[in-house]
Amino acid sequence: MTKKVDEGSAVEVVYMDFSKELNQGPHADAAPQSKSGKMHAPGNGPIFATYYTILAVVGVPANVLTIAILSQGKCGLSKCITRYLVFMAVTDFLVIVTAVIFSRLRAIYFPVSILSTTPGCSLIIALSSAAKDASVWLTVAFTFDRCVAICCQQLKLRYCTEKTAAVVIGTVCFLACLRNVPFYFEFEPMYIIDTVPWFCSIKEIFYISVAWRVYEWSHRMLNPCVPFLLILMLNVLTVRYILAANRARGRLRAQNNGEKQRDPEMQSRRKSIILLFAISGCFILLWATDVANFLFVQISANNYVSASNSNDPKFIFQEGGYMLQFLSSCANTFIYAGTQTKFRQQLKTTIQYPFNIIRQRFK
């Protein structure tokens, strides 16, 4: 229930009650609500502070560089693939900014700020959740596009185009934003201090309204459970097709040539296949812990951990899932660098550019 506090004790109450904020908000962007009515308390010790700081320091410039390099179209990728990868980097950048910097790091280093007000934390929760939704579903869309390109040659000509990619990306981003609008209205202030609402507490109606419970359940199913299963299924279908096509093509070339020779067509597909499996495989690995934790809570009828306790195995398992989940938002840059020769060349040129300018000025 909202409390009104007089101005004289405002600062003291805000700081003393920050421990409650860790239990009740504003961290719904990275943690579901427990059945007990409290929200998961994120890790706020030195390990978590160091981890999220490194993640922000690496993730922000990595995604910015990726956006800049891919937007130039000099990496030897089709325009369709490039569009997906650019907007995946954009949404990953937004996840790092909203969920890591404005939520996790803000709560650790700046526990009381304008983002601690009820409108501020409600907005960050909605924005970070929308960014994560868009990032995840763009990964699904990219995986589906590559599956069609590899497995369905006739549909490929109509579907795997730059125009279709633009429509799919726009639709995914719009639906992600629209689906997370209710999050902004889920919270009420814990305190009203000098007419200013502070912190985010879940409204009581959230726990008694069937509509809100259905919304929460559907939200968790649509991210990450359904995307996780879709990406896994699409990869299985792609692998089966590739294995069957390789066997058939190998037999045909052996009959025609009498010996095995290098297949230019299969060689040209290889880079696209490696990129697909690297991106989708990384997503599956880094989101597996979070999905497993969700399934564990639902099947075992346990609550989500609502207290920050580094000695509790359930808390470690739960928080580890969130940490790996955020790590996926800066992993793609390293995947591109490891699998795409031209991307590495462009990355090297981009990094060396400011140093070359400085070197020329001092000559």
Secondary structure per residue as TSV (DSSP state, phi and psi in degrees):
chain	resnum	aa	ss	phi	psi
A	1	M	-	360.0	141.0
A	2	T	-	-68.1	135.2
A	3	K	E	-112.7	142.4
A	4	K	E	-101.7	132.6
A	5	V	E	-124.5	138.2
A	6	D	-	-73.1	159.7
A	7	E	G	-63.5	-31.2
A	8	G	G	-63.1	-33.9
A	9	S	G	-105.9	12.9
A	10	A	H	-59.4	-54.0
A	11	V	H	-62.8	-43.3
A	12	E	H	-61.6	-43.1
A	13	V	H	-66.3	-42.1
A	14	V	H	-60.2	-45.2
A	15	Y	H	-71.6	-40.8
A	16	M	H	-66.4	-30.9
A	17	D	T	-92.9	7.0
A	18	F	H	-63.8	-29.9
A	19	S	H	-61.3	-31.1
A	20	K	H	-72.7	-33.4
A	21	E	H	-61.3	-37.1
A	22	L	H	-64.1	-28.4
A	23	N	H	-87.4	-22.6
A	24	Q	H	-125.3	3.5
A	25	G	S	150.7	170.6
A	26	P	S	-98.6	72.7
A	27	H	-	-124.7	26.4
A	28	A	T	-67.4	-17.6
A	29	D	T	-62.6	-27.4
A	30	A	T	-120.0	1.4
A	31	A	-	-149.9	135.5
A	32	P	-	-78.5	165.7
A	33	Q	B	-79.9	145.6
A	34	S	-	-85.0	162.8
A	35	K	T	-72.0	-14.0
A	36	S	T	-82.3	-7.1
A	37	G	S	102.0	-7.4
A	38	K	-	-104.5	159.4
A	39	M	B	-97.4	156.5
A	40	H	-	-59.0	133.1
A	41	A	-	-89.5	116.8
A	42	P	-	-72.1	157.8
A	43	G	-	-64.6	133.2
A	44	N	-	-130.9	19.7
A	45	G	S	-85.5	-176.4
A	46	P	H	-62.0	-33.8
A	47	I	H	-63.3	-46.9
A	48	F	H	-69.2	-38.9
A	49	A	H	-61.1	-43.5
A	50	T	H	-66.6	-45.5
A	51	Y	H	-60.3	-50.5
A	52	Y	H	-70.4	-30.0
A	53	T	H	-65.7	-47.8
A	54	I	H	-61.3	-41.5
A	55	L	H	-60.3	-41.5
A	56	A	H	-70.3	-43.3
A	57	V	H	-63.9	-36.6
A	58	V	H	-85.8	-43.7
A	59	G	H	-66.9	-40.9
A	60	V	H	-64.3	-56.1
A	61	P	H	-65.8	-32.1
A	62	A	H	-62.3	-45.8
A	63	N	H	-70.7	-36.7
A	64	V	H	-62.9	-44.5
A	65	L	H	-61.8	-41.1
A	66	T	H	-61.8	-45.4
A	67	I	H	-60.6	-45.9
A	68	A	H	-64.5	-42.6
A	69	I	H	-71.1	-48.2
A	70	L	H	-67.4	-32.7
A	71	S	H	-64.0	-23.7
A	72	Q	T	-74.8	-19.2
A	73	G	T	69.0	30.4
A	74	K	-	-109.4	18.2
A	75	C	S	-100.6	8.9
A	76	G	S	75.2	16.1
A	77	L	-	-101.8	153.1
A	78	S	-	-66.3	159.4
A	79	K	H	-63.0	-32.9
A	80	C	H	-63.1	-51.9
A	81	I	H	-62.4	-42.3
A	82	T	H	-60.0	-41.3
A	83	R	H	-60.1	-47.0
A	84	Y	H	-60.3	-47.2
A	85	L	H	-66.0	-37.8
A	86	V	H	-63.0	-48.0
A	87	F	H	-75.0	-25.8
A	88	M	H	-64.0	-39.8
A	89	A	H	-67.0	-37.4
A	90	V	H	-62.6	-47.6
A	91	T	H	-68.6	-35.2
A	92	D	H	-63.4	-40.7
A	93	F	H	-59.9	-43.3
A	94	L	H	-66.5	-34.5
A	95	V	H	-63.7	-45.9
A	96	I	I	-60.0	-44.2
A	97	V	I	-67.6	-50.0
A	98	T	I	-79.6	-50.9
A	99	A	I	-81.3	-34.7
A	100	V	I	-91.8	-53.9
A	101	I	I	-76.9	-54.7
A	102	F	I	-77.1	-16.0
A	103	S	I	-109.8	-67.0
A	104	R	I	-67.3	-55.8
A	105	L	I	-68.8	-35.6
A	106	R	H	-60.7	-41.8
A	107	A	H	-67.6	-29.9
A	108	I	H	-79.5	-48.7
A	109	Y	H	-95.2	-30.3
A	110	F	-	-131.8	71.5
A	111	P	S	-62.3	-26.7
A	112	V	S	-122.1	110.8
A	113	S	S	-154.4	-175.7
A	114	I	G	-62.5	-27.3
A	115	L	G	-77.0	-6.4
A	116	S	G	-86.8	-10.2
A	117	T	B	-70.0	158.6
A	118	T	H	-60.2	-46.5
A	119	P	H	-62.2	-36.6
A	120	G	H	-65.4	-51.0
A	121	C	H	-71.4	-31.7
A	122	S	H	-64.3	-40.7
A	123	L	H	-66.2	-42.9
A	124	I	H	-64.0	-40.4
A	125	I	H	-60.2	-47.6
A	126	A	H	-65.6	-43.5
A	127	L	H	-66.9	-44.0
A	128	S	H	-67.2	-37.3
A	129	S	H	-67.2	-39.8
A	130	A	H	-65.2	-40.1
A	131	A	H	-63.9	-42.4
A	132	K	H	-65.1	-41.5
A	133	D	H	-59.6	-47.6
A	134	A	H	-62.8	-42.4
A	135	S	H	-61.4	-46.0
A	136	V	H	-65.8	-47.0
A	137	W	H	-74.6	-24.7
A	138	L	H	-69.0	-32.8
A	139	T	H	-64.7	-39.6
A	140	V	H	-63.7	-45.3
A	141	A	H	-62.6	-41.3
A	142	F	H	-64.2	-43.3
A	143	T	H	-62.6	-41.5
A	144	F	H	-65.6	-42.0
A	145	D	H	-59.6	-44.9
A	146	R	H	-70.3	-33.2
A	147	C	H	-64.1	-43.2
A	148	V	H	-63.7	-43.7
A	149	A	H	-61.7	-32.8
A	150	I	H	-89.9	-39.5
A	151	C	H	-99.1	-22.7
A	152	C	-	-126.3	87.0
A	153	Q	H	-65.1	-35.5
A	154	Q	H	-72.3	-45.1
A	155	L	H	-68.0	-27.4
A	156	K	H	-55.4	-41.2
A	157	L	H	-63.3	-32.2
A	158	R	H	-93.2	-34.7
A	159	Y	H	-91.6	-43.7
A	160	C	S	-83.2	65.5
A	161	T	S	-125.1	162.8
A	162	E	H	-64.2	-38.0
A	163	K	H	-64.8	-45.2
A	164	T	H	-63.2	-41.2
A	165	A	H	-59.9	-41.9
A	166	A	H	-63.2	-41.4
A	167	V	H	-65.4	-45.5
A	168	V	H	-62.3	-45.7
A	169	I	H	-61.7	-45.7
A	170	G	H	-62.2	-41.1
A	171	T	H	-65.9	-44.9
A	172	V	H	-61.4	-46.1
A	173	C	H	-65.7	-40.8
A	174	F	H	-64.3	-47.1
A	175	L	H	-65.8	-35.5
A	176	A	H	-62.7	-43.3
A	177	C	H	-66.7	-45.1
A	178	L	H	-63.2	-40.1
A	179	R	H	-69.1	-22.8
A	180	N	T	-101.9	2.5
A	181	V	H	-57.6	-43.4
A	182	P	H	-57.5	-25.4
A	183	F	H	-58.1	-33.6
A	184	Y	H	-64.4	-29.5
A	185	F	T	-98.2	9.1
A	186	E	S	-82.1	-16.4
A	187	F	E	-115.8	156.1
A	188	E	E	-130.8	161.1
A	189	P	-	-69.6	144.1
A	190	M	S	-78.2	-35.5
A	191	Y	E	-139.4	149.7
A	192	I	E	-117.0	110.3
A	193	I	E	-114.8	112.8
A	194	D	T	54.5	46.8
A	195	T	T	69.0	5.0
A	196	V	E	-101.5	121.7
A	197	P	E	-76.6	130.8
A	198	W	E	-117.9	140.8
A	199	F	S	64.7	169.5
A	200	C	-	-119.2	121.6
A	201	S	E	-120.6	136.0
A	202	I	E	-67.1	133.3
A	203	K	-	-63.4	145.4
A	204	E	T	-62.2	-31.0
A	205	I	H	-63.6	-22.8
A	206	F	H	-59.2	-32.1
A	207	Y	H	-91.3	-12.2
A	208	I	H	-115.4	-13.0
A	209	S	-	-87.9	127.6
A	210	V	H	-63.7	-39.0
A	211	A	H	-61.6	-42.8
A	212	W	H	-66.8	-38.9
A	213	R	H	-67.1	-39.1
A	214	V	H	-64.4	-40.2
A	215	Y	H	-62.7	-44.6
A	216	E	H	-63.6	-44.8
A	217	W	H	-63.0	-45.2
A	218	S	H	-64.3	-34.5
A	219	H	H	-64.2	-43.5
A	220	R	H	-70.2	-33.6
A	221	M	I	-70.9	-39.7
A	222	L	I	-76.6	-15.0
A	223	N	I	-157.0	108.1
A	224	P	I	-113.5	5.3
A	225	C	I	-62.4	-54.2
A	226	V	H	-63.7	-47.5
A	227	P	H	-58.5	-39.4
A	228	F	H	-58.4	-47.8
A	229	L	H	-69.2	-38.5
A	230	L	H	-63.9	-45.7
A	231	I	H	-63.7	-41.2
A	232	L	H	-62.1	-45.1
A	233	M	H	-66.1	-44.2
A	234	L	H	-63.3	-37.0
A	235	N	H	-68.0	-38.3
A	236	V	H	-62.8	-46.0
A	237	L	H	-61.4	-41.7
A	238	T	H	-64.7	-43.3
A	239	V	H	-62.9	-44.4
A	240	R	H	-60.3	-43.1
A	241	Y	H	-65.0	-44.0
A	242	I	H	-61.9	-45.1
A	243	L	H	-62.2	-44.2
A	244	A	H	-65.9	-42.6
A	245	A	H	-66.2	-38.7
A	246	N	H	-64.6	-41.3
A	247	R	H	-64.9	-44.9
A	248	A	H	-66.3	-43.5
A	249	R	H	-67.7	-35.8
A	250	G	H	-64.3	-42.4
A	251	R	H	-64.5	-40.9
A	252	L	H	-65.3	-43.2
A	253	R	H	-69.2	-33.5
A	254	A	H	-66.7	-38.0
A	255	Q	H	-69.1	-38.5
A	256	N	H	-77.9	-36.2
A	257	N	H	-109.7	-15.5
A	258	G	S	80.1	-8.3
A	259	E	S	-155.9	160.6
A	260	K	-	-76.4	131.6
A	261	Q	-	-129.1	165.7
A	262	R	-	-67.0	132.2
A	263	D	-	-100.7	107.1
A	264	P	H	-60.2	-37.6
A	265	E	H	-65.2	-44.5
A	266	M	H	-68.8	-32.8
A	267	Q	H	-65.5	-38.1
A	268	S	H	-69.6	-29.3
A	269	R	H	-77.2	-23.2
A	270	R	H	-59.4	-43.5
A	271	K	H	-63.2	-40.8
A	272	S	H	-64.4	-39.8
A	273	I	H	-67.5	-42.7
A	274	I	H	-61.4	-43.6
A	275	L	H	-62.1	-44.3
A	276	L	H	-59.8	-51.9
A	277	F	H	-66.8	-33.2
A	278	A	H	-66.6	-44.6
A	279	I	H	-69.2	-51.3
A	280	S	H	-69.7	-36.6
A	281	G	H	-64.9	-40.4
A	282	C	H	-62.7	-42.1
A	283	F	H	-59.4	-47.5
A	284	I	H	-61.7	-44.7
A	285	L	H	-64.9	-43.4
A	286	L	H	-79.5	-21.9
A	287	W	H	-98.2	-7.5
A	288	A	H	-61.1	-39.9
A	289	T	H	-64.7	-42.7
A	290	D	H	-65.0	-42.5
A	291	V	H	-63.3	-43.3
A	292	A	H	-61.9	-39.5
A	293	N	H	-65.1	-41.8
A	294	F	H	-61.4	-46.6
A	295	L	H	-65.1	-37.9
A	296	F	H	-61.0	-44.5
A	297	V	H	-64.7	-42.3
A	298	Q	H	-71.7	-41.5
A	299	I	H	-75.3	-40.5
A	300	S	H	-86.0	-6.3
A	301	A	T	61.3	25.7
A	302	N	-	-84.3	162.3
A	303	N	-	-86.1	157.0
A	304	Y	-	-68.2	147.9
A	305	V	-	-67.8	126.7
A	306	S	-	-111.4	10.3
A	307	A	S	-134.1	138.0
A	308	S	-	-77.1	104.3
A	309	N	-	-140.0	103.7
A	310	S	T	-69.7	-8.3
A	311	N	T	-93.3	-6.6
A	312	D	-	-90.0	118.0
A	313	P	H	-57.0	-36.4
A	314	K	H	-66.3	-37.4
A	315	F	H	-66.7	-42.0
A	316	I	H	-62.7	-44.1
A	317	F	H	-62.6	-44.1
A	318	Q	H	-68.6	-49.3
A	319	E	H	-68.7	-34.2
A	320	G	H	-60.7	-37.0
A	321	G	H	-62.0	-42.5
A	322	Y	H	-67.8	-38.6
A	323	M	H	-64.1	-43.4
A	324	L	H	-67.8	-36.1
A	325	Q	H	-59.8	-44.9
A	326	F	H	-69.8	-31.7
A	327	L	H	-60.5	-31.6
A	328	S	T	-63.8	-17.7
A	329	S	T	-80.5	-5.7
A	330	C	T	-129.7	10.2
A	331	A	T	-82.4	-28.2
A	332	N	H	-63.0	-33.8
A	333	T	H	-58.2	-42.9
A	334	F	H	-71.8	-29.5
A	335	I	H	-66.6	-45.4
A	336	Y	H	-61.6	-43.1
A	337	A	H	-64.2	-32.6
A	338	G	H	-83.7	-22.8
A	339	T	H	-112.7	-18.2
A	340	Q	-	-117.1	112.2
A	341	T	H	-61.9	-45.1
A	342	K	H	-67.4	-33.3
A	343	F	H	-64.4	-42.0
A	344	R	H	-60.5	-41.6
A	345	Q	H	-63.7	-44.3
A	346	Q	H	-66.7	-37.6
A	347	L	H	-64.2	-43.7
A	348	K	H	-62.4	-42.5
A	349	T	H	-64.6	-41.4
A	350	T	H	-65.7	-43.1
A	351	I	H	-67.7	-37.7
A	352	Q	H	-76.8	-18.7
A	353	Y	H	-55.8	-53.0
A	354	P	H	-63.4	-34.2
A	355	F	H	-68.4	-35.9
A	356	N	H	-65.6	-39.0
A	357	I	H	-63.7	-45.4
A	358	I	H	-62.1	-40.7
A	359	R	H	-64.5	-39.6
A	360	Q	H	-67.3	-36.2
A	361	R	H	-70.0	-29.3
A	362	F	T	-92.8	3.0
A	363	K	-	-75.6	360.0
